[in-house]
Amino acid sequence: MAHIYGISPIFEALKAGKRDFQRLLFARGAKPARLEDLRQLARKKGIPCFEEPREKLDQLTGGVNHQGVVAVVSAASYADPSEILDALPENPLLVLLDQVEDPHNLGAIIRTAECAGANGVFITEHHAAHLTDTVVKASAGATEYVPVARVTNLSYFIESLKARHIWVIGVEANGEKSYPEWDFQQPTAIVMGSEGKGLRRLVREHCDMIVSIPLLGQITSLNVSVATGVLLYEAVRQRRAK
């Protein structure tokens, strides 16, 4: 079993209906109206609700901000990469992460990918953050909606996308073009590198093109979750304009 904590992530998991909920634990004395809404929704679904000392919830979550509620649920599961690809629409938008290690970054990327209508997020199996409780909280529940899959060899996976006529663009500071110059109205997979190291050489070489985000200040890089959001919403802008 695993834990989901925070009001929004638990709401989304309940609505999505993909997890097996064992019980909800509410901090004794917590009174926010949204907690009562959550309690009512859980009861409608037949999920037991209990009040516990806040210290117990702190212990279960390692002292993070759980907002007065913790759900004991089945662990998050990964989607099968082939099943995601087989179910893609005509003009897909995908996110590939090359060894992104920070769980907060991964959660934020999944959240933005879901909001931007991306069709899947693919992460590396090794040297990367995975679907932990922290990632679920950081995603604000988006892990319940956007499929996340693990791949062993990202370079090989990129070639499988090309075989499906999906263009693959990497994002780095020294890109061949600025990101708005890419035509996101065609099937596109965006590849983001790890914090600090960027794209690995082989991954970079397998991309169709490397694009960059202009940096006009003194800082030489953006947070990877922020950079991913920039690219995804440029794709949204171009596709909505069409």
C-alpha positions, 0 to 999 in steps of 0.5 A: 500500500501507499499514501496520498496526502493533500486535499487536491491529490486525494480528490483527484484520485477519488474522482479518477477511480483508478486506485484501491482506497483502503481508508482515509485518515483525517487530522483530529480537529481539522475543520476546513470546508474542503476536508468535509467535502472530501469526507462526504465524497469518500463516504459516498464511495464506501471508503472508511474515514477515521480521525487520528491525532495530527502527529500520526499523519505527520509520522506517516508522511514524514512531516510534510504538509499533508493538509490534514488528510492522508489516504491509504491506497494501492501504489501508483502503477506505470502504464505500458509504453506500447499501450500508450503508443497504440492508443495515441491520437492522430497528432500526439504530444508527448514528454520524455524525461532523460534522468530527471531525478527530483520528485518535485520536478517530476510531479510538476512536469506531470501536472503541466503535461496533464493540463496541456493535454499531453498524451503521455510522460515517459521516464527512464527506468534508472537514475530518475525519480519515480511515482512516489507519494511526493510525486503524486502530491507535487502533481496535484493529482495529475498522476491519476490522469496522464499515463506515465511509463518507464523505458529502459533505453531512451535512445531506442525508444526515441527511434520507435517514436520516429518509426511512428512518424513522431518528431522528437525535439530535445531542449538545450541552451545551444539549440539549433532553433528557438523553441517557437520556430518548431512546428508543434502542429505536427506529432511531437515528443519533447525531450527534457534533460536532467537537472544540471547535466541536461541531455545525455550525448546519445539521447541528444544525437537521436533527437531530430532537432535541438531547440532552445529557450532564450535566457535574457537575464544573468541566470544560465538555465531554467528549472526543468519543470518550468522549461517543460511548461514553456514548451508544452504551452507553446504547443498549446498556443500553436495548436489552438491558433490552427 
